[in-house]
């Protein structure tokens, strides 16, 4: 009976989610009526078909954004903030709908989706408050020959490209500061998970957002649709979350147009466990850092570097805990690990595991694809991973913990930094001196000390090296959508 109730809720929800383009504040069909399917990763079945935006649709959306940019920028900051606060309340009221929808199109277990619904909504509450705190400065010129007035103004029309792994939060983390700063914005959600962003657009329409300020353009032809926008001189900013490879290509194209860019790219997070760590706490932190979102997170711990003196005990405890995770459909009661996003991602995860085993790693748990429909991969633990294994260099984006040992603190730091990425890192030690020393030495934009979840709307999110440029969230996040203007006064 419980399973049947979920099916009925699913069907009703899918029927009520818009499937057209949200273009200039109106729901419209794509050019020539084109559509593409959205699949359920748990079964491979089609949930529904959504409008497939064309390059012409994208230009029309930019036309609408440009037409209202001045008016939206002139809207009092309090009004912009109150609108964001209104949509925050609407998401909160419909949190269960958002959670179920994300589970259906992305696959994650329902408790994970509920957490994202809350986290994603919080960006609107945070930036509603930041909208009225955009500040400048007024000072005497040091030479005494005038005054210096510094003001902040919105960048202008923005294009945001978001990934499939956090269908709500990756959008709200960009929409929130853009609208708070006074920018209009075009959203291009991932083709795997467009429904959540379309539902969010519906809430903005209900809240009274002026037409043209936000457009949502799902498409199966990302490059063809976003390319003309990036080349259009009326666009002033590009913000992208996704793979480093795509980010590099977009940055190159955006550079030719001299666009402001924010790039939140791939990660290869090290998880360092020192010999003085509380191992039980370290294991719990490892579970949070590794299996949050089923491992499909750019901040997920990818490489576990553990002091050899405690490695066996850590691996034993970690394996016992990961063995308790229940693989299944995200909506099923008791499921703690849902499917991966698609067959290609499952093949990638499996290939990295097999490569590590072939290079000498010991398979302590998992490692085999279960029978049946859906794109499932079990919780997996690899121990004794050697330096030759690709999994130490490449982002696995799945529920696989790869463990390698070290003997000295410097070895741990060197191992942590032996990657082109630098998004997140985790350190477990009971020494404050060591925690600060290692945190400063690790080449990473974010470091968690004795905690496995570090994302916070009030903190700046972003990386160094190949993990990107700019910061999202925190008081720093709105700066990405503001230009600084200096006015010289006599």
DALINKA-V101552 format. One line per field, one symbol per residue. ss: DSSP state (A for helix, B for strand, O for the rest). psi: psi as a letter, one per 20 degrees, with the letter a starting at -180 (. if undefined). A space follows every 50 residues. Layout:
ss = ???
psi = ???
//
This chain:
ss = OAAAAAAAAAAAAAAAOOOOBBBOOBBBOOAAAOBBBBBOOOOOOBBBBB BOOOAAAAAAAAAAAAAAAAAAAAOOAAAAAAAAAAAAAAAAAOAAAAAA AAAAAAOOOAAAAAAAAAAAAAAAAAAAAAAAAOOOBBBBOOOOOOBBBB BBBBOOOBBBBOOOOOOOAAAAAAAAAAAAAOOOBBBBOOOOOOAAAAAA AAAAAAAOOOOOOBBBOOOOOAAAAAAAAAAOOOOOBBBBBOOAAAAAAA AAAAAAOOOBBBBBOOOOBBBBBOOOOOAAAAAAAAAAAAAAAAAOOOOO BBBBBBBAAAAAAAAAAAAAAAOOOOBOOOOOOOOOBOOOOOAAAAAAAA AAAAAAAAOOOBBBBOOOOOOOOOOOOOOBBBBOOOOOOAAAOOOOOOOB BBBBBBOOAAAAAAAAAOOOOOOBBBBBOOOAAAAAAAAAAOOOOBBBBO OOOOOOOOOOBOOOAAABBOOBOOOOAAAAABBBBBBBBO
psi = ggghggggggggghhipqjrqnokjqoqqrpjjqrqqpqohhhiqpgrqq pnqrhhgghhghggghhjggghhipphgggghgghghghhgghkhhgggg ghhgihiqqghghghhgggghhhhggihhhhjjoqbqorpphijjaqopp rpqqgapqpppqrihnhghhghiggghghhikqqqppnrqhhmihghhhg hghgghikpqpihpqpnqqjmgghghghghipihpiqppppbqhghhggg hgghhhilqpqpoobrrmpqoporijqohghhgghggghgipkjimqhip phpoopphhjggggggggggghiipoprphippipioarrhrhghhhggh hhghggghjiqpohqbjqpqrrrrmqprppppqkprhiphiihqphlrlp oopqrrhrghggggghilqirlfqqppoqjogggghghhhhpnqhpppok qipipphjqpprarcjjaqrqqraihhhhijqqpppopq.
//
